[in-house]
Amino acid sequence: MTETTEAAILEHVRDEPMLEHTRAWAAINSGTRNLAGLKAMAATLADAYSALPGEVALIDAAPATSVASDGNVSTLDHGRHLVVRVRPDAPVRMLFTGHMDTVYPVDHPFQNQTFLDPNTLNGPGVADMKGGLALLLAALKAVEASPLASRIGYDVMINSDEETGSFSSSMLIAELARGKVAAMTYEPALADGTLAGARGGTGNFSLVVHGKSAHAGRNPDDGRNAIVAASDLAVRLFAAKEDGLAVNPARIEGGGPNNVVPDLAILRINFRPSSPEAIARAQAAIDAAVAEVGTARDVRIEAHGSFNRPPKPIDDGAAKLFDLVKQVGAGLGLAIGWKATGGVCDGNNIAAAGVPVVDTMGARGGAIHSADEFLLVDSLAERAALSALTIMRIAEKGGL
């Protein structure tokens, strides 16, 4: 890439209205369960991303289920997912992903934006990840203005359910990852610019315990206490934690009046495995606990859930991509570092498809998932340039 081409890309990035896009998009409440807000957000993003020379489509969400507090399983409605396909026949193709949903429901008190200082914008989703979506668009528009654009094709996927596990979009992510040389996801970097490296996985389960009700004073022994059985499950599964496998029994739901033996309880529990082997051990622990408690307590137990985010190690391909990002950053005067994290995102799913991914290419910011969430405004142009030049290097080399 010539200095002239690089300079033109940087100038193009600087001219993009990233802050304006971020603020306009953050003003739309798009909490994962706010379907009207997600519809508005999807339409707004579809219009903005139509500036790219590709096919823009809104994809219906795949079915996803939830276990209610009464133990019944129902299908959850989700917003549609945005997909943009540019040069699908190109020999070198990449995947770029983000999410339009936030953790702030429509009735959450945190809805407004405030500048804490000229470079720090506090607001819902400004870092996670309306700012990331804005700088991704700016980076891709800069790529398209480059003479190297024809050398690379790509898909953009912006889903509506990342914050709750991407259950309705995981198959779409796997499909779009197929055949890609590399991927970037626009979760926010830390405020100092540090990227997430290796990630653990996660699995969420609802264990529904069906006991038998009885009078707590007259004939308690005729009952089968579902709360006691769910507690037994929680204690047994918590004992399965070890290095590389965190276990968090998060909630037990059920019960009723004090004079009735409860016949229904639900244990909500989260596992954080660091490897495929840890997933296997966790699944074995679940299977054993369900069988043993079911027999010992004379109850029926239904297990719902899955390990929906596989662990994401730094393999050879990921290491090459991280090194490339670091080299490009150095050319921009940025010291790019990364560290392992226990958090999860769609980068886990992309890596599971065998595609190298850096999943914190978004804006610098912090305090996400809280009313203190903030975006560092100067990072928009900085990170858009980092993305655009990294993409151009991959286009120039024909891969990693």
Secondary structure, DSSP 8 states (H G I E B T S, - for coil): --HHHHHHHHHHHHTS-HHHHHHHHHTS--BTT-HHHHHHHHHHHHHHHTTSSSEEEEE----EEEE-TTS-EEEE----EEEEEE-TT-SSEEEEEEE--BS--TT-S----EEEETTEEE-TTIIIIIHHHHHHHHHHHHHHTSTTGGG-EEEEEEES-GGGT-TTTHHHHHHHHTT-SEEEEB--B-TT--EEEEE--EEEEEEEEE-B--BTTT-GGGSB-HHHHHHHHHHHHHTT-BTTEEEEEEEEEE---TTB---EEEEEEEEEESSHHHHHHHHHHHHHHHHHHHHHHT-EEEEEEEEEE--B---HHHHHHHHHHHHHHHHTT----EEEES---HHHHHHHTT--EE-B-S-BEE-TTSTT-EEETTHHHHHHHHHHHHHHHHHHHT--
